[in-house]
Amino acid sequence: MDNLIRLQGDRKSVARFFFTRGELGQLLSLYASRVASGEWRDYALDQLDDMVLFSIFRHSQERPLYSVAKVQSKGQRRPSFALFSGPKRIKTSQNLGDLLATFDKLPRLVTG
């Protein structure tokens, strides 16, 4: 009964790559303003070994309108950010705030 079995190594040694609290706050602030205007309705977070994605949806059954990726390549000191619309890369930046400012230049949905 007292035998413990470690399944995947030490939890402390597993480094997690994710958005920081400040970055997530910036993303959710933009998301909340667009939800309030009726443009966006859903979001998803996906985590890979060297990338984390914040995907934005108009309808939850569709493909994402946009995805904000935070990428940490091997040998790279600081992560970079990229904005995608489907498979098309719209912008890449070292600063999330600069990347999110791109949304002000993109066409917006007009709701009536």
Secondary structure, 3 states (H helix, E strand, C coil): CCCCCCCCCCHHHCCCCCCCHHHHHHHHHHHHHHHHCCCCCEEEEEECCCEEEEEEECCCCCCCCEEEEEECCCCCCCCEEEEEECCEEEEEECCHHHHHHHHHCCCCCCCC
